[in-house]
Amino acid sequence: MAGSVIRQNRQRLLVAVSFAGLGLLAACGGGGSSDPATGPSASGNTLSGTVAVGAPMTDAQVRILDSDGQVVSSQVGVDAAGVFTGVALTGTGPYRIEACGHVGDNYRCVYSVSQGAGVANVTPLTTAAVLLATGESPEDLMSGPGTSLDASSMAAAQSTLRTGLAGILADAGVSPNFDFISGDLSAGTRTGYDRVLDSVGVTTGEANAPFVQITPRLGTGNLYLEAGLAPQGALTVDSHAANVSLTGIETLFQNMSLAMVNDTACRANLPGLLATTASMSFDGPNPAQGSADVGTLMCDFIGTSNEGPGFGVSFVSPTLGRCDLSGTDPVCRVSFVLKLQDGSLQSIGEEMAVVREGSTWKFKGDVNPIGIHANAALQRTQTFDSTGAVAFTEYSRAFQFDIQAITGLQCAKVTQKDSNGAEVLLAYYKRYAGSPQRLSLWRDSSSNLLSDPTDGSGGLRSSNDTQIQLPSGTGGDTAITNFYRGGRTVKVALYNDANCSSAMVLDGRSEFEVDMMGVPPLSDRIQAFPWPTLTDSSVSSLRTLALATGASTTYNASWTFARGYTGLDSASFCSDRDCGDQSHSRIGDVDFSAAARSVSIPLVNPGNGITVAASGFKMLALYGRTGEGMGVQNNFIYCSGTIDGFGQCH
């Protein structure tokens, strides 16, 4: 689908600079119960609350620690309305709360605190308050003592947030003194506190210090906050926002789920839920247009195509993206994720949208008339020597911009904003020979990116060269910092000539803003990223594993996190560095729950000259994504020979 990535078919290029493809996410546990009409309530010495990111978190679980770091409760189930109830408190407060689950199809953790029994919501805004109160990253919250989360520190942090969100709170009809931790919250209603969560994107990160970044979805601006420092930037609510109700979005997705029961229901009911301006394709040059054709395409894909999951699926409650309220019919980006019959999740679209036609929300499909995806990726490669020690570690960061090579498009310019709002060039893309699916990066003979589209030394490397490798140090950090301080969107300008001088107009526009799926850490923060550490037994098994031609076995891997958590959801096992999707040396693949910390990978040696010896090269790759959608890959390589300064095994 244009604007879509069918995530069943993982595209992975391993080792040198290779990043995770996007596979299925399996659901983790849930449970619990509450009356969604009244929300959580507390009695005696118990704690209840609501976990929400605008929509309820899917398959969330809650963990609670006391002030000494002792576990009060873990694996607390959260119901479909985002509510957990009746957790008996032991120890002393303040109590730290962590809730982890799926946001769309990304696995994310949010945090909160409670001084004692009662109600404690867990949302991106309570996560922000915890960071501002402590000056520490949320990844460090759930270890060690938590006495710095006292009531006065939390009150000051909430005051800072409320000041920066004043316009957002007013738009949602929420008191300027609203308590994000204990205030009324009904996830999925799209009103009150839930509308506030819908209206902003909240991310945390680490630069010179841990920070909170808030970007608006119903307005403009960028707000950057560090503990103890004056806020930088501001948020402005769109003047049309007050006239736009978000409540019907939930109803739309519920009705779309009902249409997924079978083929008859899909073809009879889905078109009526689609916008008259609906558009969708499979990244081809001719997207389906209009509710009837798009409905047919979606029913065909879901129920009858080889890539489709089959009927009996449902749509996950959507999280909101940026909205364009400037036209007669408001348009909002939404996540577009299916929950399959086995409980796993599958994203079937990026840059998808809903539109409010009159007073009714309809599914629009592609937000833009051209498929454009902006993604970030992060990789670590560790090589173990014959003793099992880590002999070499290498990190890579990248941006990837996939721009659909529609008919007539010859060139595109990708820019970002810096902290002053000025546009900064990231790259030019041009059309490779033949019939490419996407545009390719404009480079010189040394593969450096060129800032002049008319430079005579320029050229294109391949039809699939879309990834910008970020250098270590200042060179890569500057672009990352711009995303922190200038906002998480890029602007893509289209041209119908190779010199990028003649604008190509689609639906009245030649420039399109696209949300960035995550941002890599700065160079000096890469090592502190929540990387998995293989257990000793997993490293030992990697070193000793051997597999004769035609034989099969199972490799069991488990890992821990020294800091934080990254949702890993798939793995590959390879017997050679050349290990793409179709390589014979790729002898094992498996998908698993993003909540898991272990996996069993079935391995089969097909032969074809492949030798898997105990002393030979072997690689385990673990793939995942951050809560924002940044792709993360972890390569664990065993080498029994000499490891040079480039990590190569001899």
ZIRAPE-V831207 format. One record per residue. N is the residue number from 1. RES is the residue in one small letter. PHI is phi as a letter, one per 20 degrees, with the letter a starting at -180 (* if undefined). D_LAST is the distance of its C-alpha to the last C-alpha in Angstrom with 1 decimal. Layout:
n: <N,N>
res: <RES,RES>
phi: <PHI,PHI>
d_last: <D_LAST,D_LAST>
This chain:
n: <1,2,3,4,5,6,7,8,9,10,11,12,13,14,15,16,17,18,19,20,21,22,23,24,25,26,27,28,29,30,31,32,33,34,35,36,37,38,39,40,41,42,43,44,45,46,47,48,49,50,51,52,53,54,55,56,57,58,59,60,61,62,63,64,65,66,67,68,69,70,71,72,73,74,75,76,77,78,79,80,81,82,83,84,85,86,87,88,89,90,91,92,93,94,95,96,97,98,99,100,101,102,103,104,105,106,107,108,109,110,111,112,113,114,115,116,117,118,119,120,121,122,123,124,125,126,127,128,129,130,131,132,133,134,135,136,137,138,139,140,141,142,143,144,145,146,147,148,149,150,151,152,153,154,155,156,157,158,159,160,161,162,163,164,165,166,167,168,169,170,171,172,173,174,175,176,177,178,179,180,181,182,183,184,185,186,187,188,189,190,191,192,193,194,195,196,197,198,199,200,201,202,203,204,205,206,207,208,209,210,211,212,213,214,215,216,217,218,219,220,221,222,223,224,225,226,227,228,229,230,231,232,233,234,235,236,237,238,239,240,241,242,243,244,245,246,247,248,249,250,251,252,253,254,255,256,257,258,259,260,261,262,263,264,265,266,267,268,269,270,271,272,273,274,275,276,277,278,279,280,281,282,283,284,285,286,287,288,289,290,291,292,293,294,295,296,297,298,299,300,301,302,303,304,305,306,307,308,309,310,311,312,313,314,315,316,317,318,319,320,321,322,323,324,325,326,327,328,329,330,331,332,333,334,335,336,337,338,339,340,341,342,343,344,345,346,347,348,349,350,351,352,353,354,355,356,357,358,359,360,361,362,363,364,365,366,367,368,369,370,371,372,373,374,375,376,377,378,379,380,381,382,383,384,385,386,387,388,389,390,391,392,393,394,395,396,397,398,399,400,401,402,403,404,405,406,407,408,409,410,411,412,413,414,415,416,417,418,419,420,421,422,423,424,425,426,427,428,429,430,431,432,433,434,435,436,437,438,439,440,441,442,443,444,445,446,447,448,449,450,451,452,453,454,455,456,457,458,459,460,461,462,463,464,465,466,467,468,469,470,471,472,473,474,475,476,477,478,479,480,481,482,483,484,485,486,487,488,489,490,491,492,493,494,495,496,497,498,499,500,501,502,503,504,505,506,507,508,509,510,511,512,513,514,515,516,517,518,519,520,521,522,523,524,525,526,527,528,529,530,531,532,533,534,535,536,537,538,539,540,541,542,543,544,545,546,547,548,549,550,551,552,553,554,555,556,557,558,559,560,561,562,563,564,565,566,567,568,569,570,571,572,573,574,575,576,577,578,579,580,581,582,583,584,585,586,587,588,589,590,591,592,593,594,595,596,597,598,599,600,601,602,603,604,605,606,607,608,609,610,611,612,613,614,615,616,617,618,619,620,621,622,623,624,625,626,627,628,629,630,631,632,633,634,635,636,637,638,639,640,641,642,643,644,645,646,647,648,649,650>
res: <m,a,g,s,v,i,r,q,n,r,q,r,l,l,v,a,v,s,f,a,g,l,g,l,l,a,a,c,g,g,g,g,s,s,d,p,a,t,g,p,s,a,s,g,n,t,l,s,g,t,v,a,v,g,a,p,m,t,d,a,q,v,r,i,l,d,s,d,g,q,v,v,s,s,q,v,g,v,d,a,a,g,v,f,t,g,v,a,l,t,g,t,g,p,y,r,i,e,a,c,g,h,v,g,d,n,y,r,c,v,y,s,v,s,q,g,a,g,v,a,n,v,t,p,l,t,t,a,a,v,l,l,a,t,g,e,s,p,e,d,l,m,s,g,p,g,t,s,l,d,a,s,s,m,a,a,a,q,s,t,l,r,t,g,l,a,g,i,l,a,d,a,g,v,s,p,n,f,d,f,i,s,g,d,l,s,a,g,t,r,t,g,y,d,r,v,l,d,s,v,g,v,t,t,g,e,a,n,a,p,f,v,q,i,t,p,r,l,g,t,g,n,l,y,l,e,a,g,l,a,p,q,g,a,l,t,v,d,s,h,a,a,n,v,s,l,t,g,i,e,t,l,f,q,n,m,s,l,a,m,v,n,d,t,a,c,r,a,n,l,p,g,l,l,a,t,t,a,s,m,s,f,d,g,p,n,p,a,q,g,s,a,d,v,g,t,l,m,c,d,f,i,g,t,s,n,e,g,p,g,f,g,v,s,f,v,s,p,t,l,g,r,c,d,l,s,g,t,d,p,v,c,r,v,s,f,v,l,k,l,q,d,g,s,l,q,s,i,g,e,e,m,a,v,v,r,e,g,s,t,w,k,f,k,g,d,v,n,p,i,g,i,h,a,n,a,a,l,q,r,t,q,t,f,d,s,t,g,a,v,a,f,t,e,y,s,r,a,f,q,f,d,i,q,a,i,t,g,l,q,c,a,k,v,t,q,k,d,s,n,g,a,e,v,l,l,a,y,y,k,r,y,a,g,s,p,q,r,l,s,l,w,r,d,s,s,s,n,l,l,s,d,p,t,d,g,s,g,g,l,r,s,s,n,d,t,q,i,q,l,p,s,g,t,g,g,d,t,a,i,t,n,f,y,r,g,g,r,t,v,k,v,a,l,y,n,d,a,n,c,s,s,a,m,v,l,d,g,r,s,e,f,e,v,d,m,m,g,v,p,p,l,s,d,r,i,q,a,f,p,w,p,t,l,t,d,s,s,v,s,s,l,r,t,l,a,l,a,t,g,a,s,t,t,y,n,a,s,w,t,f,a,r,g,y,t,g,l,d,s,a,s,f,c,s,d,r,d,c,g,d,q,s,h,s,r,i,g,d,v,d,f,s,a,a,a,r,s,v,s,i,p,l,v,n,p,g,n,g,i,t,v,a,a,s,g,f,k,m,l,a,l,y,g,r,t,g,e,g,m,g,v,q,n,n,f,i,y,c,s,g,t,i,d,g,f,g,q,c,h>
phi: <*,f,m,d,c,f,e,f,e,f,d,c,d,e,m,g,b,c,c,f,f,d,d,f,d,e,f,d,f,b,p,n,b,a,e,f,f,d,m,f,c,c,b,m,e,c,c,c,r,c,d,b,c,o,e,f,f,e,l,e,c,d,c,c,d,e,f,e,n,f,f,e,a,b,l,f,f,d,e,f,e,n,d,c,c,m,e,f,e,c,m,c,e,f,e,e,c,c,c,c,a,e,d,m,d,e,e,b,d,c,c,b,b,c,f,a,f,p,d,c,f,c,b,g,f,f,f,f,f,f,f,f,f,d,m,d,f,g,g,e,f,e,b,m,f,c,f,f,e,f,f,f,f,f,f,f,f,f,f,f,f,f,f,f,d,g,f,f,f,f,f,e,m,d,g,f,d,g,e,f,e,d,f,f,b,d,f,n,f,m,c,l,g,f,f,g,f,f,e,c,d,d,c,c,a,c,c,f,b,g,c,d,c,c,d,e,d,d,a,c,o,b,d,d,c,c,g,n,d,f,g,d,n,b,d,c,e,g,f,e,f,f,e,d,e,d,f,f,f,f,f,g,f,f,f,f,f,f,f,e,f,b,f,f,f,f,f,e,d,f,g,f,e,d,f,f,e,g,b,a,b,d,m,e,f,c,f,f,c,n,f,f,f,f,f,f,f,f,f,f,f,f,d,c,f,f,e,f,e,n,f,n,e,c,e,f,g,f,e,e,d,f,d,d,d,f,e,f,d,g,c,c,f,b,f,c,c,e,d,e,f,e,n,f,d,b,f,d,a,d,l,e,b,d,c,e,e,m,d,c,f,c,e,e,n,f,f,d,f,c,f,c,c,c,c,d,b,c,c,c,d,d,d,e,e,f,e,n,e,f,e,b,c,c,d,c,c,b,d,c,c,e,d,g,e,f,g,n,e,d,b,b,d,d,c,c,d,e,f,e,n,f,f,c,f,d,a,d,c,c,e,f,f,n,c,f,e,b,f,d,f,e,c,e,f,e,m,f,f,d,e,c,f,d,g,f,e,f,a,d,e,a,e,c,e,d,d,e,f,e,f,f,m,g,g,e,f,f,f,f,f,f,f,f,e,d,o,d,d,d,d,d,e,d,c,d,c,f,e,l,d,d,f,d,d,c,l,n,c,c,c,c,e,c,f,e,e,n,c,f,f,f,g,e,d,f,f,e,f,f,e,f,d,f,f,g,f,f,f,f,f,f,f,e,f,c,b,f,g,n,e,c,a,c,d,d,c,b,b,c,c,f,b,m,b,c,f,e,c,b,b,c,c,c,d,a,f,f,c,f,g,d,f,f,e,e,d,a,b,b,d,b,f,f,e,f,c,b,b,d,d,f,d,c,e,f,n,l,n,e,d,d,d,g,e,e,f,b,b,d,d,d,d,a,b,f,f,e,o,f,f,c,c,c,d,d,d,d,c,e,e,e,d,e,f,d,n,e,e,c>
d_last: <44.4,44.6,43.5,41.9,38.4,38.5,36.0,35.6,33.2,30.1,28.2,24.7,21.8,18.8,15.9,16.2,19.9,21.3,24.4,26.5,29.0,32.3,33.2,36.2,37.1,38.7,41.7,41.9,45.1,48.4,52.0,54.9,58.1,60.4,63.2,61.5,65.0,65.4,61.8,60.8,63.3,63.2,65.4,65.6,62.4,60.0,57.8,57.5,56.2,54.8,51.2,51.1,49.3,52.3,51.8,51.3,47.7,46.8,46.0,46.0,46.0,47.2,46.2,48.5,48.1,50.9,51.0,49.3,46.3,47.6,47.2,50.6,49.6,46.6,46.1,49.5,50.2,51.3,53.7,53.8,55.9,53.2,55.4,54.6,57.6,58.9,56.0,57.6,56.7,56.1,55.3,56.2,55.5,54.2,52.2,48.9,48.3,45.2,45.5,42.5,42.8,42.3,43.6,43.7,40.5,38.5,38.3,39.9,41.4,44.6,46.3,49.8,51.9,55.3,57.5,59.0,60.5,61.3,59.5,56.1,54.5,50.8,49.9,47.8,50.8,50.9,47.2,48.0,50.8,48.7,46.2,49.1,50.8,47.9,45.8,42.8,40.5,41.5,38.0,39.3,42.7,42.2,41.1,43.1,46.8,48.5,51.7,51.1,52.0,55.7,58.4,59.1,55.5,55.2,58.6,57.5,54.3,56.3,58.8,56.1,54.9,58.4,59.2,56.3,57.1,60.9,61.2,59.0,61.1,64.4,63.2,62.5,65.8,64.2,65.8,64.5,64.3,62.4,60.3,56.9,56.4,59.7,61.3,62.2,59.3,59.5,56.1,56.3,59.9,58.8,61.6,62.1,59.0,57.1,58.0,56.7,53.3,53.4,54.3,51.3,47.5,46.4,42.9,41.5,38.6,37.5,37.9,39.4,41.0,41.1,43.3,45.2,45.4,48.2,48.7,51.9,52.2,56.0,56.0,54.1,52.4,49.6,50.1,47.6,48.4,47.1,48.8,51.4,51.2,53.5,52.5,51.1,52.2,54.6,55.2,58.0,59.4,60.3,64.1,64.0,62.1,65.3,66.5,63.4,63.3,59.9,61.4,61.4,57.6,57.3,60.1,58.5,55.3,57.3,59.2,56.1,54.9,58.2,57.7,54.5,56.3,56.5,56.7,60.5,60.4,57.5,59.3,62.7,61.7,58.5,60.0,62.6,60.0,58.3,59.4,61.3,58.6,55.8,52.8,49.6,47.2,43.8,42.4,44.4,46.8,49.9,50.1,52.9,55.8,58.6,59.0,59.8,56.8,54.3,55.8,55.3,51.7,50.9,52.7,51.0,47.5,48.1,50.1,49.3,46.0,42.8,41.2,44.2,44.5,48.0,51.3,52.2,49.8,51.1,50.2,49.0,51.3,50.0,48.8,50.4,48.7,50.4,53.9,55.7,59.4,60.7,62.0,64.8,62.3,59.8,56.1,53.6,49.9,49.1,46.2,46.4,45.0,46.0,46.2,45.6,47.5,44.8,44.8,41.6,41.7,40.9,41.2,42.7,43.1,42.3,44.9,47.7,51.2,54.7,57.9,61.3,63.9,67.2,67.0,64.4,60.6,59.0,55.4,54.5,51.0,49.0,50.0,49.3,50.1,46.5,43.4,41.5,38.8,37.4,34.5,32.0,28.5,26.2,22.7,20.5,16.8,15.8,12.4,13.1,11.4,12.5,15.9,16.6,16.8,16.0,13.3,13.5,16.4,17.3,20.8,22.3,26.0,27.9,31.4,32.0,35.4,36.2,39.4,41.0,41.6,45.3,47.5,48.5,45.9,44.1,42.9,42.5,42.2,40.7,42.1,42.3,44.9,44.5,46.6,49.6,49.5,48.4,46.2,42.7,40.7,37.4,36.8,38.4,37.7,38.9,39.3,36.7,38.1,39.3,40.1,37.6,38.0,37.3,37.3,34.2,33.3,34.8,32.2,31.9,29.5,27.0,27.3,29.4,32.4,35.7,38.9,41.2,41.6,43.2,40.5,40.2,36.5,35.8,34.2,32.7,29.1,29.9,32.5,30.5,29.5,31.3,28.9,29.3,26.2,27.7,26.3,26.1,29.1,32.6,31.6,30.8,33.1,36.2,36.2,35.6,38.5,40.7,40.3,41.3,44.3,45.3,45.0,42.5,43.6,42.6,45.0,44.1,46.5,46.8,47.8,48.9,47.9,44.5,45.7,46.2,49.9,51.9,51.8,51.3,53.8,53.3,56.1,57.5,54.3,51.5,49.6,48.1,46.9,44.0,42.9,39.3,37.5,36.2,34.8,31.5,31.7,31.9,28.8,30.1,30.8,27.6,26.5,30.0,29.8,30.4,26.8,26.4,24.8,23.5,25.5,24.0,24.9,23.1,19.8,20.4,21.1,18.0,15.9,18.2,19.1,19.1,21.2,22.5,23.5,26.7,26.6,27.2,26.9,27.2,24.7,26.7,25.5,27.7,27.5,29.7,30.6,31.1,33.2,35.0,34.0,32.3,33.4,30.5,31.7,29.0,25.6,23.0,20.3,17.5,15.0,13.1,12.8,15.7,18.2,21.6,24.9,25.2,21.7,21.6,18.5,20.7,22.3,24.3,26.6,29.4,31.9,33.6,36.0,35.1,36.8,34.4,31.9,30.5,29.7,29.3,27.1,28.0,25.1,25.6,23.2,25.1,23.4,23.0,20.0,18.3,16.7,16.4,15.3,15.5,11.9,10.7,10.1,13.5,15.3,18.9,20.7,24.1,26.5,29.8,32.3,34.3,38.1,38.4,36.1,33.0,30.0,27.3,23.9,21.7,18.1,16.7,13.1,11.8,8.3,8.5,5.3,5.0,6.3,7.6,11.3,11.1,9.6,6.5,3.8,0.0>
